[in-house]
Amino acid sequence: MEADVIDTLAGIAPGSHLDSVRRTRRAVAREHAQKSYDSLFAPGDTGGFGLLERFAVAVFVAGLHGQAAIKEFYAAKLRGAAATDATRASIDAEIAAAATKGPYGAYPKGPLSKEDTQGPIHRVADAHREALGPRLSAAFEHVHMLVFHPRDAAPPSLQAMLDAGWTTDSVVTLSQLVAFLSFQIRVVAGLKVLAAKS
């Protein structure tokens, strides 16, 4: 079984104060976070959403969040899943092209409309589509919406996923994976702050 991933990413050493806190005062949260990781990245049945694609999406999400260490953690997993050099280079190029600030999007007409913010919609470059393939190309465009345009996710984005060969179940799993990564990134950031103060 893999070591606790959040401990690894946050640099929490066994026997440290934060290790003790996570094991005793946050034991259930720690256990559930690891089980979420295991179910998403080491499932018994990938259900048509293979490990290479899962790690590729994780690299992309961590890159969009500007988390170099977490990106490298998943990049190592991606290399272990036998991703080609061209695929890895295309992912890095797409991260650079897709990087922006957010969130963007529009609320339904009403009091919150004053907070509507326009932002770029990412489209994978034609030069990278061959290396990424239609499924990852569609996934990256959809993931960019989830990360930066959560209010704008709409049927056309989902239809593009289905047209690229994703099933409804795998789209749901992809969305769960992105949500988990956003959670993981924030927890790791918070733990690093606590570590720096202890």
N, C-alpha and C positions, 0 to 999 in steps of 0.2 A: 504494500500500500504506500502511496506517495505521502511524503511529509506534508504537514499542514501548509497549504499554499499561501495563505495570507501571512502566516508566520515567516515563510521563506521570503515573500516579496517585501515584507516590512523589515526584514533583517532582525527578527526577534530571536535572540539566542536562548536555548534551553536553560532554565534556571534563572533567567532574568526576571526583573520585577514585572514587566509586561507579559512575559510568559506565564507567570503565576496568576496575574489578573485574568488573562484570557482563559486559563485552565480552571480557575476556581470561581471567579465572579461572573464570567461570561461563557461558561462551559457549554451551555445549550446553544447559544448563538454561534460559538466557534464550531461546534459539531455540525450544525445545520449548514453553515457556510461551506464547510469542507464537503459535506454530502451533496450540496448543490454543484460544486465544482466537479465532483466525481460523476454525477449523473449527466453533466453536460459534456465533459471532456474525456470520460472513460466509461461510456455507457455499455451495457451488455449488448444492446442493439442500437445501431446508429440510425436506423429508420430512414435510410436514403439521404442522410446528411452526414457525410463521412468525416473522419477525423481531420483529414487534410483541410477540408473546407472549414471545419470548426476552428482549427488553429489559424487559418488564413484570416477568418473574420475577427478572431481575437487580436491578431497583430494589427489589423486595420483599425479596430475600435481603440486599442491602446494608443496607436499612433495619432488618431484624431483627438484623443484627450491629452496628447503631448506627454505621455508617460513613457519615457525611454526605457527605463528598467523593466517595466511590465511588458512593454513591447518586445524587448529582447528575450524575456522569459518565454513568451509564446512563440517567438521566432525560432528559438531552439527546439521547441516542440514541433514546429512546422518543418524544420529541417529533418527531424526524426521521422516525420511522416512522409519523407521522400519528395518534398516539393522541389521542383526544378529551379535552377538558378534564374531562369527567365521569369518564372512565377514570382519568386521572391523579389526580384528587381522591379517587377511590375507593381507589386503591392507597395513597395517603398515609394515608387513614383506616384502612385495614386494617393497615398497618404499626403505627400507633399502638395499635390494638386488640390486635394479636398480640404486641407486644413483651413479653418475659419473660426470665427467666434459665434456664439449663439446664446440662447436659443432664438430661433426665428419662427415666424408663423403668424397666422391670423386667428383670432377668436371669432365665434359667432357674433353677429351684430348685437351690440349691447354695451354695458359700461366698461367691459374689458377691452373693447376695440381700440381704445387709446393706447393700449400696449402692443398693438400689432407691429411687427418688425419684419421688414423684407430682408431676405438673405439669399445667397447663391444656392442653386440646386446643382448638385454634383452629377456629372455624367462621365463615365469611364472613357478614357481616350481610346480612339480606334486602335492606336499603336499597341495598346495593352490587352485588348480584348482576346487576341489569339492565345496569349500566354495564360490569361486568367480563365478563359472559357466563358460561355454564356451564363452559366449558373453563378459563378463568383462575380462576374461583371454586374449582373442584376442584383446580387446580394449586396455588393458594395454601395450601389446607388440607393437601395432600400435602407441599409444601415445608416448612411449619411442622413437620410430623412429622420430616422429614429433618434439619432444623436443630436442633430442640429435643428430639425423641423418637427418636433414631436406633435405639434398641433396640426400639421399639414398632411400627416399620413392619410392616404385616401385610396379608394379602390383602384385607380390607375397604377399606383405603385405596387399594390399587391398583385394586380393582373400581370404586370411585367415579370414578377417572380414566377407566377404559374406558367407564363409563356416560355420562360427560360428552363422549365423542367422541374421546378420546385413543387412539392405537394403542399396542401393546406397544413398538414401536420408538421412538415419540416419548416414552413414559414413561422409557425407558432414556436417551434423549438429555437429557431434563429432569433426571434424576438426575445425569448427567455434568456438566451445566451447573452444578447446585448445588454439586457437589463441587469443580469448578474455581473457582467464585467463593469458596468457603471457603478454598481454597489461595491464591488471588490476594489476598484480604483479609489473610491472615496474612503473606504475603511483603511486601506493601506496608507493613504495620505494622512489620515487622522492618527494612526498608530505611529507613524514616523514623527509627527509633531510631538506626541506624548513622549516618545523615546528621546527626542532632543532635549526635552525639559526635565527628564528624570536623571 
